[in-house]
Amino acid sequence: MNFFKNLWFGISMGCAVFVFVNLIGYWLKGDLFLEAVMSNFPQQVFESIIVGIACILPSYIYKAERLTFLQQSACHFVIAIGTFIAVAFSLKWLPTFSIKLTSLLLLVNIVIFALVWLLFYLYSQSEVKKMKEKILEQTNSSNHP
């Protein structure tokens, strides 16, 4: 069941990012920005969902205890960014006329991935801390009747 919950979260994330990016693009460039999106709208949405799923489902790698946390994070990053790059070039989300602009946009995406990863990491660390405190409380209360 957890797999389907994560799958749904990936689909939702892909759709939310798609809407958010296109809203910002529309605010900055107007109808011109949306022309490219609307010319192949179903493919744009489908590929956005694929990117969302590619960012969420690889989180199962963190259950592989034989890998270090750094190796797990690197695998997750490579899958997510690799999928994004493949989709971005196939849908022309990244310009190919300027290597500097393309590199800058890739860097921005890497920074966004890193920030999202950091937020999830900090959240999970706080959850671990709460669980440890709860275990200590239960242990202390059972030792002192």
VEXVEXLUM-453767 format. One record per atom (N, C-alpha, C): x, y negated, z; atom name. Coordinates in pm, 1 decimal. Each point is the difference from the previous one (the first is absolute). Last residue first. Layout:
N
         c1         c2         c3    a
          X          Y          Z   CA
...
This chain:
145
         c1         c2         c3    a
      791.6     -208.0     3845.3    N
     -145.5       26.9       10.8   CA
      -72.5      -95.4       92.6    C
      454.2        7.5     -304.9    N
      -44.0      -63.7      123.8   CA
     -151.3       14.9       15.3    C
      223.8      173.2     -380.3    N
      101.0       28.3      103.7   CA
      -39.1      -57.1      134.7    C
     -261.0      -78.2     -391.4    N
       -9.7      142.6       32.9   CA
      101.5       39.5      106.8    C
       -4.0     -442.0     -169.3    N
     -123.8       22.3       74.4   CA
      -17.1      148.0       37.2    C
      371.8     -130.1     -268.2    N
       11.5      -57.5      134.5   CA
     -125.5       25.5       82.8    C
       -2.6      132.0     -451.2    N
       99.9       80.0       72.0   CA
       11.2      -49.7      143.8    C
     -269.6     -242.4     -294.1    N
      -62.8      128.2       30.9   CA
       94.1       89.2       81.0    C
      168.1     -411.5     -152.5    N
     -106.2      -23.6       97.0   CA
      -65.1      131.3       42.0    C
      319.8       16.0     -344.9    N
       62.7      -28.0      129.7   CA
     -104.1      -23.2      108.6    C
     -154.7       49.5     -439.1    N
       53.9      128.1       48.6   CA
       63.7      -18.5      136.0    C
     -144.9     -385.2     -218.6    N
     -114.7       79.2       42.4   CA
       44.7      134.7       55.9    C
      325.4     -280.2     -190.1    N
      -48.4      -57.1      125.1   CA
     -117.6       80.2       55.0    C
      165.8      118.2     -422.5    N
       97.1       34.1      104.5   CA
      -45.2      -51.9      135.4    C
     -255.2     -118.5     -376.4    N
      -15.5      142.3       30.4   CA
       94.5       43.0      111.8    C
       35.8     -440.6     -164.3    N
     -125.2       17.3       74.3   CA
      -19.7      145.5       40.4    C
      364.4      -97.1     -279.2    N
       22.4      -56.0      133.8   CA
     -124.5       17.1       87.0    C
      -29.4      116.3     -452.5    N
       84.2       96.5       71.4   CA
       21.8      -46.9      143.4    C
     -220.1     -295.4     -284.5    N
      -86.9      113.6       31.8   CA
       77.1      107.1       77.8    C
      238.7     -366.4     -166.4    N
      -84.4      -43.6      112.0   CA
      -95.3      111.8       41.7    C
      270.2       76.3     -375.4    N
       82.8       -5.3      120.7   CA
      -82.7      -44.0      120.8    C
     -202.9       -4.3     -422.4    N
       17.5      138.0       47.4   CA
       86.1        3.4      125.6    C
      -60.6     -419.7     -207.3    N
     -126.8       50.3       51.1   CA
       17.1      141.8       56.6    C
      365.3     -190.7     -219.5    N
      -21.6      -65.4      129.7   CA
     -131.0       47.0       64.0    C
       91.0      156.4     -434.7    N
       99.2       52.2       94.3   CA
      -22.6      -59.1      139.1    C
     -258.4     -165.3     -357.8    N
      -42.3      134.4       38.2   CA
       95.6       61.0      101.8    C
      124.1     -415.8     -172.3    N
     -122.5      -12.8       79.5   CA
      -52.3      136.2       44.7    C
      369.1       -8.9     -293.6    N
       37.1      -48.5      132.7   CA
     -122.6      -13.9       90.0    C
      -69.1      110.4     -454.1    N
       62.0      111.4       71.1   CA
       34.6      -41.4      142.8    C
     -153.5     -333.8     -281.6    N
     -109.5       90.5       33.8   CA
       53.6      119.0       78.3    C
      319.9     -296.3     -163.7    N
      -80.2      -62.8      105.0   CA
     -116.1       88.8       43.7    C
      270.4      141.2     -362.6    N
       75.9        3.3      124.5   CA
      -79.5      -61.6      115.6    C
     -181.6      -22.2     -436.0    N
        0.9      138.7       48.2   CA
       69.6        8.1      135.0    C
       16.1     -414.8     -212.3    N
     -135.9       29.7       47.1   CA
       -7.7      141.3       55.2    C
      402.2     -123.9     -202.6    N
      -16.7      -70.2      127.9   CA
     -139.6       26.7       57.7    C
       88.5      164.5     -427.8    N
       79.2       74.5       98.2   CA
      -14.0      -63.5      138.1    C
     -196.9     -222.6     -361.5    N
      -72.7      122.9       31.6   CA
       73.9       84.6      101.8    C
      213.6     -386.3     -159.6    N
     -117.9      -38.7       78.2   CA
      -79.2      124.8       40.3    C
      356.6       64.8     -293.5    N
       48.2      -31.6      134.4   CA
     -116.2      -38.9       90.8    C
      -92.8       64.5     -452.8    N
       29.4      128.1       64.9   CA
       47.7      -21.7      143.1    C
      -64.6     -382.1     -260.6    N
     -127.7       62.0       32.6   CA
       18.6      136.2       66.0    C
      385.4     -220.0     -154.9    N
      -60.0      -74.9      110.5   CA
     -132.5       62.5       42.1    C
      213.4      174.7     -380.6    N
       74.2       34.2      122.0   CA
      -59.0      -69.8      121.7    C
     -177.7     -114.7     -418.5    N
      -33.7      139.3       32.1   CA
       68.4       42.7      128.9    C
      115.6     -417.7     -170.7    N
     -136.1       -1.5       52.9   CA
      -44.2      140.2       40.5    C
      418.2      -38.5     -209.9    N
        2.5      -68.9      129.7   CA
     -137.7        1.1       64.8    C
       55.4      169.1     -437.4    N
       52.6       93.8       98.3   CA
        4.1      -63.2      138.7    C
     -327.3     -103.1     -424.6    N
       98.5      -63.4       88.2   CA
       46.0       97.6      105.9    C
     -321.7      117.0     -337.3    N
       73.9     -102.3      -73.6   CA
      108.8      -65.7       84.6    C
     -341.6      333.8      128.4    N
      123.6       60.0      -50.9   CA
       84.9     -102.5      -74.5    C
     -390.0       -2.9      429.3    N
       41.2      -48.2     -132.8   CA
      129.9       66.5      -43.4    C
     -390.3      211.1      318.1    N
      131.4      -63.7        8.7   CA
       41.1      -44.1     -139.0    C
     -399.8      208.4       39.1    N
      -10.6      -84.6      118.2   CA
      130.4      -75.7       20.5    C
     -152.6      333.7     -356.4    N
       59.2     -132.9      -21.4   CA
      -27.1      -95.8      115.3    C
      -99.0      482.5      -48.5    N
     -111.1      -95.2      -10.8   CA
       47.1     -144.1      -19.9    C
      314.1      359.0       42.4    N
      -98.0       51.5      -96.2   CA
     -116.4      -97.2      -20.0    C
      339.4      -96.8      324.2    N
       49.5      -14.5     -137.1   CA
     -102.1       49.9     -102.9    C
     -109.2       45.1      455.5    N
       18.0     -142.2      -30.9   CA
       51.1      -21.2     -142.1    C
      -38.6      442.2      179.0    N
     -131.0      -58.9      -31.6   CA
       16.4     -144.5      -44.5    C
      389.4      218.7      142.3    N
      -52.6       67.2     -119.9   CA
     -133.7      -61.3      -42.3    C
      188.7     -154.4      402.9    N
       77.7      -45.0     -115.7   CA
      -52.7       62.8     -128.6    C
     -192.9      140.1      411.7    N
      -33.9     -138.9      -31.4   CA
       72.0      -46.0     -126.4    C
      110.0      421.1      169.7    N
     -132.7        0.6      -60.7   CA
      -40.6     -140.9      -40.5    C
      400.8       39.7      234.5    N
       11.9       63.6     -131.8   CA
     -132.9        2.8      -73.5    C
       11.1     -151.9      446.1    N
       55.7      -99.8      -91.9   CA
       14.1       58.4     -140.8    C
     -155.1      297.3      336.0    N
      -90.4     -115.3      -11.4   CA
       50.9     -101.1     -102.8    C
      271.9      378.7      101.4    N
     -125.6       42.1      -63.5   CA
      -90.8     -120.6      -24.7    C
      398.9      -76.8      234.9    N
       29.1       35.6     -139.1   CA
     -128.0       41.0      -73.7    C
      -29.2      -90.1      468.8    N
       29.1     -120.6      -77.1   CA
       19.6       32.9     -148.0    C
      -47.7      355.5      303.6    N
     -126.2      -72.4      -11.1   CA
       18.9     -122.6      -89.6    C
      385.9      239.5      107.9    N
      -86.7       78.0      -90.1   CA
     -132.0      -73.3      -24.0    C
      291.4     -188.3      317.0    N
       54.9      -13.9     -135.2   CA
      -84.7       76.3     -100.9    C
     -104.9       43.4      456.8    N
      -33.3     -134.6      -48.1   CA
       48.5      -20.3     -143.2    C
      119.2      399.6      214.1    N
     -144.0       -2.6      -21.5   CA
      -42.5     -134.3      -59.7    C
      446.6       45.5      133.3    N
      -26.8       79.5     -120.0   CA
     -148.6        0.9      -33.7    C
      129.2     -208.5      401.8    N
       50.1      -76.9     -113.9   CA
      -25.2       74.5     -131.8    C
     -101.1      216.5      404.3    N
      -96.9     -106.4      -25.0   CA
       43.1      -83.8     -120.1    C
      169.1      498.2       -3.0    N
       12.7     -112.3       92.6   CA
     -104.5     -106.0      -36.4    C
      -78.7      529.6      -96.1    N
       56.5     -122.0      -56.6   CA
       11.7     -107.2      107.6    C
     -197.0      426.2       84.4    N
      139.9       27.6      -36.6   CA
       67.8     -122.0      -61.5    C
     -470.9       20.6      131.2    N
       91.6      -19.6      112.4   CA
      146.7       24.0      -36.3    C
     -460.7     -157.7     -253.2    N
      111.3       92.0      -28.6   CA
      109.5      -23.5      104.1    C
     -396.2     -269.0      -34.4    N
      -23.6      122.0       77.6   CA
      111.6      102.5      -20.9    C
      -31.2     -415.5     -237.6    N
       44.1      -25.2      137.8   CA
      -27.2      118.1       91.7    C
     -143.7      -25.1     -459.3    N
      142.3       36.2       10.0   CA
       50.7      -18.5      143.1    C
     -437.4     -132.2     -153.9    N
        8.6      135.4       54.8   CA
      144.8       45.6       14.7    C
     -130.1     -409.7     -211.7    N
       22.4      -12.0      144.4   CA
        3.8      137.5       68.0    C
     -100.5      -93.7     -474.6    N
      134.0       45.4       38.3   CA
       30.4      -15.2      149.3    C
     -427.2     -153.2     -185.5    N
       15.9      144.9       15.3   CA
      142.7       44.9       33.1    C
     -109.8     -478.4      -84.4    N
      -56.2       58.8      121.7   CA
       32.7      148.8       15.6    C
      130.1     -273.4     -383.7    N
       54.4      -66.5      118.7   CA
      -44.7       68.3      129.0    C
     -158.1      141.0     -426.0    N
      144.4       27.9        6.6   CA
       66.5      -68.6      118.9    C
     -458.0      -83.8      -93.1    N
       16.1      138.4       45.8   CA
      148.2       32.8       16.2    C
     -102.1     -417.9     -185.1    N
      -44.0        6.5      139.5   CA
       18.8      138.8       59.4    C
       84.6      -58.0     -459.2    N
      105.2      -64.0       80.9   CA
      -37.7        4.6      147.8    C
     -322.1      155.5     -300.7    N
      114.8       91.4        0.2   CA
      112.6      -58.3       86.1    C
     -372.1     -272.7      -79.4    N
      -33.0      106.2       95.5   CA
      115.8       99.0       10.7    C
       34.7     -327.1     -324.0    N
       12.7      -62.5      131.7   CA
      -29.5      101.0      110.0    C
      -73.1      130.5     -443.7    N
      143.5       -2.4       30.1   CA
       27.2      -68.3      134.4    C
     -447.4        8.1     -156.6    N
       47.4      136.7       22.6   CA
      146.8        0.7       39.9    C
     -191.3     -412.7     -129.6    N
      -51.9       45.1      129.3   CA
       55.0      138.7       33.4    C
      108.1     -173.8     -421.5    N
       60.9      -83.8      103.8   CA
      -43.3       47.6      139.0    C
     -202.5      197.3     -376.5    N
      137.2       48.0       17.8   CA
       70.3      -78.8      110.2    C
     -436.9     -138.1     -120.9    N
       -0.8      132.3       65.1   CA
      141.3       54.1       24.9    C
      -36.5     -427.8     -235.1    N
      -39.2        1.0      141.0   CA
       -0.5      139.4       63.8    C
      176.8     -249.6     -427.0    N
        5.9      143.7       30.6   CA
      -31.7       22.6      148.3    C
      -45.2     -431.3     -185.6    N
       13.3       71.4     -127.3   CA
        9.4      151.0       19.7    C
      -13.5     -321.8      364.8    N
     -130.3       38.3      -53.4   CA
       10.4       77.6     -131.5    C
      390.8     -177.4      212.4    N
      -62.5      100.0       87.3   CA
     -129.3       51.1      -62.4    C
      227.7     -353.2     -211.0    N
       76.4      124.8      -13.0   CA
      -62.9      111.1       83.0    C
     -191.1     -430.7       36.4    N
      -18.4       54.1     -135.4   CA
       71.2      133.6      -17.9    C
       21.7     -290.8      398.8    N
      -93.2      113.5       -1.8   CA
      -20.2       60.3     -138.6    C
      278.2     -387.5       74.4    N
       54.6      111.9       76.9   CA
      -89.3      123.5      -13.6    C
     -144.8     -407.6     -189.3    N
      111.1       56.1      -77.0   CA
       58.4      122.7       70.5    C
     -334.7     -284.7      201.0    N
      -50.6      109.2      -84.2   CA
      110.6       69.3      -79.6    C
      199.2     -273.3      397.5    N
     -134.8       -6.9      -55.5   CA
      -35.5      122.2      -83.3    C
      410.7     -115.0      272.5    N
        2.0       -9.5     -146.7   CA
     -138.1       -7.4      -64.5    C
       79.9       15.6      490.8    N
      118.9      -66.4      -53.4   CA
       -7.5      -26.1     -149.8    C
     -350.8      228.5      234.3    N
       14.6     -132.4       61.3   CA
      116.8      -76.4      -60.4    C
      -62.9      447.9     -133.5    N
     -106.5      -85.9      -53.6   CA
       11.2     -141.4       56.6    C
      291.6      325.6      170.3    N
       32.4      -30.9     -138.8   CA
     -101.6      -92.3      -63.7    C
      -91.6      165.9      429.7    N
      109.4      -98.7        4.8   CA
       39.7      -41.8     -141.4    C
     -313.6      339.5       26.7    N
      -58.1     -122.8       52.8   CA
      104.8     -111.3        6.6    C
      136.8      432.2     -117.1    N
      -72.4      -65.0     -109.7   CA
      -69.9     -127.9       45.3    C
      229.2      262.1      322.0    N
       95.7      -50.1      -99.2   CA
      -72.3      -74.4     -111.6    C
     -270.8      214.3      323.1    N
       76.3     -109.8       59.9   CA
       96.1      -62.5     -101.6    C
     -243.0      391.5     -122.1    N
      -88.9     -116.5       11.2   CA
       77.8     -121.5       49.9    C
      236.8      406.3      -15.4    N
      -39.6      -40.5     -135.1   CA
      -85.5     -126.9        4.2    C
      107.1      206.9      405.3    N
      115.7      -73.1      -54.0   CA
      -31.9      -50.2     -141.1    C
     -324.3      271.2      201.3    N
       11.7     -127.5       71.6   CA
      116.0      -83.4      -54.5    C
      -61.5      441.0     -165.8    N
     -107.2      -89.8      -45.8   CA
       12.9     -137.6       65.1    C
      299.5      336.0      141.0    N
       24.9      -33.5     -139.9   CA
     -103.2      -97.6      -53.8    C
      -65.0      174.3      431.2    N
      111.5      -93.7       -2.4   CA
       30.5      -43.5     -143.6    C
     -324.8      332.7       63.5    N
      -47.6     -130.2       48.6   CA
      109.9     -104.5       -5.5    C
      115.5      442.2     -101.8    N
      -88.4      -52.8     -104.5   CA
      -47.6     -140.0       39.3    C
      248.6      228.9      320.4    N
       84.1      -36.6     -114.0   CA
      -81.0      -60.0     -113.8    C
     -231.0      176.2      370.8    N
       69.7     -122.1       39.3   CA
       89.5      -48.9     -113.9    C
     -211.3      412.4      -53.7    N
      -97.8     -108.7      -10.0   CA
       64.8     -133.2       36.8    C
      261.2      379.4       57.7    N
      -25.0      -19.1     -142.6   CA
      -96.5     -117.0      -20.1    C
       77.6      140.5      437.4    N
      114.9      -73.6      -53.5   CA
      -15.7      -26.6     -149.5    C
     -326.9      264.9      202.4    N
       -6.4     -133.1       62.3   CA
      114.3      -86.6      -54.1    C
       -3.9      447.9     -119.7    N
     -101.9      -73.9      -73.9   CA
      -19.0     -140.7       56.3    C
      302.2      289.2      221.8    N
       47.9      -24.6     -135.6   CA
     -100.9      -85.3      -77.3    C
     -115.4      161.1      427.1    N
       89.6     -115.3        7.5   CA
       53.1      -37.0     -138.0    C
     -257.1      395.5       59.7    N
      -81.9     -119.9        0.0   CA
       86.2     -126.3        0.0    C
